[in-house]
């Protein structure tokens, strides 16, 4: 409650007046968390080139996953893990959030395909789903505080795998992982 009071600037009585129970507070916090992520993604998609938007998305998740906050994990993933399949309201919200991320990635990839930046021999939706699953896994992996350079190399691999081969240069290949 103290964190909520600090973040909202409201007294506990005001919070309880606004939200009838703990579930309502939880759902409001989840909704706020999800909205912030969606607005960041929308901004990237509009303001950046397709390649830059994809790289920025990947870099943001890597940074989030390798920072001290990465240990906390992702609120959306936590909600899905803890409350699904039983909670229909949370299921609806998580489904919407995940689909929004996938659709944004698909739009970035489709635009890049049209601009001959990204490969066109693969379906943009399939690539978006694959990248989404990798990103969500990265958020879970972040709980063990992975090396940020390792995550960057993985992100570079993802970008190289979707770029048209004519757009991949020797500099892109220099970040090979050493195993």
Secondary structure, DSSP 8 states (H G I E B T S, - for coil): -HHHHHHH---HHHHHHHSSSHHHHHHHHHHHHHHHHHHHHHHHHHHS-HHHHHHHHHHHHHHHHHSGGGGG--HHHHHHHHHTTT-HHHHHHHHHHHHHHHHHHHHHHHHHHHTTSB-SSS-HHHHHHHHHHHHHHHHHHGGG---HHHHHHHHHHHHHHHB-GGG--HHHHTT----
